[in-house]
């Protein structure tokens, strides 16, 4: 990752988006060979140029994000505002993950994010349809821990008339720090089902029960 590469990527993004400024610019994947000081300096020069407003990390470790933001704070620069990372009620089977560079939020990570007040942008928030019974997700997500979580989501969903997937998304929406699920779908009914998950209110006891039983 070099300044020339980042500048070129921003050039391409601005052209594709048809705009002169990117509101939130993500760095997808980390290159640990490059000091965070250089990365933050490069991105802040782009902020000064007015080409980006805020920066986000995607699939970065909390250690590297912390180092980057500490450097930014000490030098009066802008650090990472958000972290985009894999986060869901179901934990993936890591040995079967098709991409070893992806990161899933651990409980230790969550404590760190809460301590610094950094929002989590949660991708794979629906666990590939695991809570909806999608067989295609079973290889990556099916394990005894997740089976129990799915059963408990099904039990909670049966009472208010919501779906287990909506309960799993509501679990994320009730997390601390602020956790924002992101998803993609071409199905309008699926989109409406996802959006309706904001109507579910979970107590602290229900949140812990969903996770731990």
N, C-alpha and C positions, 0 to 999 in steps of 0.2 A: 504494500500500500504506500503510494507516494503522493506528493502534492499534485503532480501532473495527472496521476490516475484519478484522484478525487475531483480535480477541476474538470477533467474530461467527462466524468460520470455526471457531474452537476450540469455541465453543458447539455449533455444528452437528455437528462431528466427535464430540464427547463424547456427544451425544444419539444419533447414528447407531450408535456403537460400544457404547453402553450401559455406559459406564464413567465414572469421575470423574477419570481421569488417562491421558494419552497418553504411552506410553513413548518414542516417537521421532516428533517432529513435523517434517515437511519443509516448507520453503518452495520451491514449484515455480515456477521461472522467477525471474529477478531484475528488479528495477526500479532501474536505475542512477541514476535521478533522486533516489532516497532515500538519504541517507547511511547507511553501515553502522552508525554509532554509534546512530542511532535504531532501526534494526532490532534490533540486539543488545539494546538497553535494553528494548524492548517485550517481546521474547521472554523475557528474564530476569525481568521482572515476572510473566510467566505461570509461570515455573519457581518463583518465590517463592510464588505462589498455590497451587502444587501441582497445577496443571492439566496440565503437561507435565514430562517428566523430562530429555530430551535433545533437541537440535535438529539437523536435517540440512539441507543445501543440495541442491537438485536443479536441474541445468542452469545452475549458476552458474560463472563463470570462476574459475580458480584465483587470479587477481589479487584479485577481490572477496572470495573466501573468506579469502585471506590477510589482507586489510585488516580484515575483520570479526573474525577470530581474534586479530589483533594488538591491536585495540582492546579486545576482551574480556579478554585477558591483562593488559593495562596497568591495567584497572579492576576486576580481581578478579571478572569475570563469566564465564559459561559461553559458549564459542564453538561453532561447528559441530563436531559429532563425526564426521560422515561426509559423503561427497559422492555423490549418486546421479546418474549420468551415463551416456550411451551408451558402451558399451565391448564390443568383441568382436574376434575374430581378423580378421574381415573389416571393412575400412574402407568406410563408405558413400560413394556418389557425392554429394558435398555439393550440387552444383547441382540435383540431382533430389530433394533432401530435401523432403518435404511440409511441414515445420515448420522455419523458419529459426531458431527460438529454442532448438532442441535443440543439445546439445554432445557431441562425441565426444572421448574421451581421446586427446590427442596424445602423442608420446614425451616432449616437453618437460613436458606436464602430469604424466605418470607419474613423471618424475624429481622434480617438486615434491611430489607426494603422498607419495613414498617418503621424501623429506627431512624432512617434517613428521610422518610416521607416520599419515597419515589414510587410513582404509579407503575403498575405492571400492565403491559398490553399483552393479553393472553391469546396466543394463537393455538390452534388445535383444541379450542375450548370445548368442542362437543365430542372430543375423543374419537373422531372419525365415525361417529354414529354408534358408539359402543352402547350407550344408554338407550338407544332406540332399537337395539338388537341387530345392528348391521353386522352380518357375518364377515364382511371384509375387514372389520376392525379387530376381530378376535385374535388374530395372530400377534398383533402389537400390544393389545391391551388386556387380553383375558388372562387373569391369574386369580388366586384365592382372595387377595385383598380387594381387587376390583369387583369380583363377583359379589362380595359382601356389600360393597358400596352400591352396586346396581340394585341389589335386592332392597336395600334400605331406601334408595331413591324411588323405587317402584312402590314401596309401602307408603311413603310420604305423598307421592303423586296420586295415589288412589283416593285419598281423603278429600282434597280440594278439587279434584277433577283435572289436574294438570298432567303433563307427560313426564316420565322419568328424565328425559333430556332437559326439559324446562327446569326441573329441580336441580339438575347438575349445573346448569348455567346460573341459576339463582344462588347456588352455593358460592360461585365465583364472585357474583355481584355483592355478596355480603362479606367478602374478605377484607382484611386490613393488612397492608395498605390498599388504597383504591386499586381495584382490578377491573380492567375493561376487556371483556371478551370480544374477539374479532372473528369473523367467519366469512365464508363466501357460499353462495347458493344461487342457482338459476331457477329454483322452484319457489313460486310465490307463497304457496301454503307453508312450505318449510320456513320461509322468511317470517311469516306472521307467527308461526309457532315459536320461533326464536325470540321475536320481539315481545311476545306475551310473557316471557319469563320474568320481566321486570315487575309483574304483578304479584309475584310470590314473595311473601315475607317469611323469613326463617329466623327462629330464635337462636341465641348462642348455643343453647343445648342441642338444638336440631343440627346445627352446623357441625358441632363436635361429634354427634351421633352418626351423621352421614359419613364422616371421615374415619372415625375410630370404632364405631359400633357400641 
